Amino acid sequence: MTDDEIRDLLLRTRRIAVVGASDRPGRPSFGVFGFLRDRGYDAVPVNPTLAGRPVQGVASVAALKDAAPLDMVDIFRRSEDAGAVVDEAIALGAKTVWMQLGVVDEAAAGRARAAGLAVVMDRCPAIEWRRLGLPDRIATSR
């Protein structure tokens, strides 16, 4: 995606499921989850081992379907596990799948694009936000 496409995607997105969110402060998914919340996103942690427990004050859900409806699915999973998450995001009507740094699944990305979803792969929204010089918070109106 171009910088303009990523900028537009980050600014129009409102609700994000963070699949693989952690309640451990040293984990990248914990930091990115907090970053997204601090920027004004309605972010939901998705992690079956944490279901019902809070991550930074937000109750975790066990499955992606429990976080719907969604604009974006941010995937903190191994590349070999990302395809199943992408397929579920497609089925749930998400608009975007974002695979974090090191998460690459070209076949899943192709399925998502064919279904009309935007796809970002092997990038981090927190890094992209800063790199693009986006505002401190997203606008709350659509």
Phi, psi and omega in degrees: 000150177282166176301319180297320179294318178294318178302311180298316180300312181294327182277336180265343180290144178236311185248126184232129169266127178256100183277121184096015178302145181241153174263009179261118185304335180280353182273140178304323182294330176294313181295316180293321177302313178297320178301313180297315178299317180297335180273359176101004179285149170274088184260138182238125177282132179241113180198113184299331180283346180249003187315125179087342179271148183281144167242112182051043175085001181246127180297132177283151173245155184282327187224154180304320180301333180285349180260351183293154003282154187228147168268315185226145171243116180262120191253113172253071179222165175297152181306319183290344178261350186291326184302318180294323178292318178299315180299320178292320177300319177299311182298328182275354178083023175298156180267334185218141165244133181237113178263126186294175178309130179084354180259112183225125174213093184298321180295316179295320178299319178297319178296319180295314179298318179297332179272002176093009179273149169283145182229129171237133186224141177061039177219165179238129181298328179294319178293315181296320179304309182292317181299323181275355179065039181287163185293167181301326181219153175285155174290141185274345178264153180272000000 
